[in-house]
Amino acid sequence: MDVEILSTEGLGDRTYVVHDGHVAIAIDPQRDIDRVENLADDLGVTLAAVAETHIHNDYVTGGYVLAQRSGARYLVSAGDPVSFHRIPVNDGDEMIFGSLHLRAVKTPGHTPHHLSYVIRDARQPDQPPAVFTGGSLLYGSVGRTDLIDPMQTLALTGLQYQSVHRLADGLPDDTSVFPTHGFGSFCSAGETVPDDSSTIGREKIRNDAFTAADERTFVANLLADIAAYPAYYAHMASLNLAGPTLPDLTAPESVKPEELQRRLEAGEWIVDIRNRRAFAANHIDGSVSIELGDQAAIYLGWILPWNSSITLIGESPSDIAAMQRQLVRIGIDHLAGAATGPFDEISAGLGHGSYPRVDFAHVPAAFGDDEVILDVRRDDERRRSAIPGSLHIPLTELLDRMDELPQARLWVHCGSGFRAGIAASLLDRAHRPVVHIDDFYANAADRGRDVG
């Protein structure tokens, strides 16, 4: 049995293709299923099953379409109220695909009807199995339990503890563990570990669910450590329950400067995905900076109102395509257009803006009444350490809390400079004087800042 991993770095998730050299099972495929199809072709295997561990809250699944296109059986928990045909899977169900023997294990917690899949290769009876744990048992911790309903969070957290212990009690210590979440995903709770692999035995030693004294302690610790999650999560489950369609990755309409101006005047969102340094130095007045990178779509989907009209600005069609691929994974299927090429041509005749960019070494040690440091990190980051006297508004709340900002020049920082770049552009768009502190927060103390 071989396990191939398809990582989606920005979302912090993994898709798995398990195969015996002839027949394959895809587990938790992302929306852009061409990656799975291409991998199966390269391996020379036939996709016999597509299995979902749960109805996802952080991305739109590609499982429904992948099963349709490949003729594979689509395995989804019998408890999930989907509106499409699937093979309803219950606890203890067993299925055979080639030499691969799959057994479903009910592991509620991350979601009420969550399943894990234990897979063995009949050709290797002496080899340990592998378990695909979705959002249940992760590397070092577990999946968060607060995404379904606040009224269910406490109960689901207790079930999460019981589920991972059930897996540990029922499987050998040398069982390989393959979670879907936990690689930077906001579906994780606690401190996950960025490992490439793990086993049941290893997790018994280090995982939050096993190092806690008891279930009550685990529940209290997990609920105390849960951070904010992206606003677009609210739309993912309904899309997945309906059976998402294949995304259209056709290049969006090319937009000329005069049309960009019209859209700006209409209040539409013009998102510039060039690097944040280029944006700070010269940008179209009224546009927003979300630098193309692993988490670009996460913050676009988190910050901008859902179903907004979005036009992208980028250096090349390939950059636009990369952003588009990220966006369809979270259900943003339609772009109003895009403008690419030399920036002076894209922005010809339009109003331009700029603002300073500094590191912590160039932030004054003290400010007057007309200068304020604005911290746009998450609440949990702020609790661990902060610059005394700084104002705190998380980036994801900034649009709704602009009226709380003082009439002062705002020196904006985050943890690395990325989120501060987005925040600076939002402030600039609102005609607020701003300085982008484009530096790692960890450098603040080394560069003369007092941190507490």
PyMOL commands that set and color helices and strands:
alter all, ss='L'
color gray80, all
select helices_A, chain A and resi 34-43+63-70+153-170+200-206+208-211+215-224+233-242+257-265+276-281+296-303+317-328+343-346+360-362+379-384+395-404+418-429+441-443
alter helices_A, ss='H'
color red, helices_A
select strands_A, chain A and resi 2-8+13-19+23-27+46-51+73-77+87-89+94-97+100-106+115-121+130-134+142-143+176-179+188-189+269-272+283-284+288-289+310-314+337-340+352-353+357-358+371-375+391-392+409-413+434-437
alter strands_A, ss='S'
color yellow, strands_A
deselect
rebuild
show_as cartoon
